[in-house]
Amino acid sequence: PPPALPGPGWWDAPGIAPHSWIELTLALPDGPLALVSLPGVFAGDHLDGGTELLLAHLPNPAGLRCLDVGCGNGVIGIHLARAGAA
C-alpha cells in the first residue's frame, strides 16, 4: 500500500484531534445535560456562575422564539428549547 499522506496543519489541533473533546454532564434546573464540548469554548468544561444564575431566574419561555447569541457550548439555547421555546 502507498504511504499515508500527512494531514493538514490543523489535523492535530485541540478539538479536532481524536480524544481532545471535553465530555461533561451539567446540572441544569430542568435536569442533567450531557455535552461534548471543544477546548477554547467559553466555560467549555463547566457551567459558569453567570449562566447558572440566569437559568435559575429565566421566565418560562414556552411558545416564545429565542436566540442565544454568542452561545458558547449552547447551554442556554438547549435549556430554552427543552422548556418549549422555538
C-alpha positions as CSV (number, residue, x, y, z in Angstrom):
1,P,0.0,0.0,0.0
2,P,1.2,3.6,-0.6
3,P,2.5,5.5,2.4
4,A,-0.1,7.6,4.3
5,L,0.0,11.3,3.4
6,P,0.5,13.8,6.2
7,G,-2.7,15.6,7.3
8,P,-3.1,19.4,7.0
9,G,-1.5,21.6,9.8
10,W,-4.7,21.8,11.8
11,W,-5.2,18.0,11.8
12,D,-3.8,17.6,15.4
13,A,-5.3,20.8,16.8
14,P,-7.3,20.5,20.1
15,G,-10.9,19.9,19.3
16,I,-10.1,18.2,16.0
17,A,-7.6,15.6,17.1
18,P,-9.2,12.3,18.4
19,H,-9.8,12.3,22.2
20,S,-9.4,16.1,22.6
21,W,-13.1,16.8,23.0
22,I,-14.4,17.5,26.5
23,E,-17.2,15.3,27.7
24,L,-19.3,16.7,30.6
25,T,-22.7,16.5,32.3
26,L,-24.2,19.7,33.7
27,A,-26.8,20.0,36.3
28,L,-29.4,22.4,34.9
29,P,-32.7,23.5,36.6
30,D,-34.7,21.2,34.2
31,G,-32.4,18.2,34.6
32,P,-28.9,17.0,33.6
33,L,-27.5,17.8,30.2
34,A,-24.7,15.7,28.7
35,L,-22.5,17.7,26.3
36,V,-19.4,17.2,24.3
37,S,-17.5,20.5,24.1
38,L,-14.3,21.8,22.5
39,P,-11.2,23.2,24.1
40,G,-11.3,27.0,24.0
41,V,-15.1,27.4,24.1
42,F,-16.2,29.7,27.0
43,A,-16.9,27.6,30.1
44,G,-16.4,24.6,27.8
45,D,-15.8,22.3,30.8
46,H,-18.2,23.6,33.4
47,L,-21.4,25.6,34.0
48,D,-20.2,29.2,34.8
49,G,-21.8,31.1,37.7
50,G,-23.4,33.7,35.4
51,T,-25.2,31.2,33.3
52,E,-26.3,29.2,36.3
53,L,-27.8,32.4,37.8
54,L,-29.5,33.3,34.5
55,L,-31.0,29.8,34.1
56,A,-32.4,29.9,37.6
57,H,-34.2,33.2,37.0
58,L,-35.4,33.0,33.4
59,P,-39.2,33.3,32.9
60,N,-41.0,30.4,31.2
61,P,-40.0,30.6,27.5
62,A,-42.6,28.1,26.3
63,G,-44.0,29.3,22.9
64,L,-41.5,32.1,22.5
65,R,-38.9,32.5,19.8
66,C,-35.5,32.8,21.3
67,L,-32.0,33.4,20.0
68,D,-28.8,32.7,22.0
69,V,-26.1,35.0,20.5
70,G,-22.5,34.0,21.3
71,C,-23.9,30.7,22.6
72,G,-20.6,29.0,23.6
73,N,-21.5,25.4,24.0
74,G,-25.2,26.1,23.7
75,V,-26.4,25.5,27.3
76,I,-28.8,28.4,27.4
77,G,-30.3,27.6,24.0
78,I,-30.7,23.9,24.9
79,H,-32.4,24.9,28.2
80,L,-34.8,27.2,26.4
81,A,-35.6,24.6,23.7
82,R,-36.2,21.9,26.4
83,A,-38.6,24.4,28.1
84,G,-40.7,24.8,24.9
85,A,-39.1,27.8,23.2
86,A,-38.5,27.8,19.4
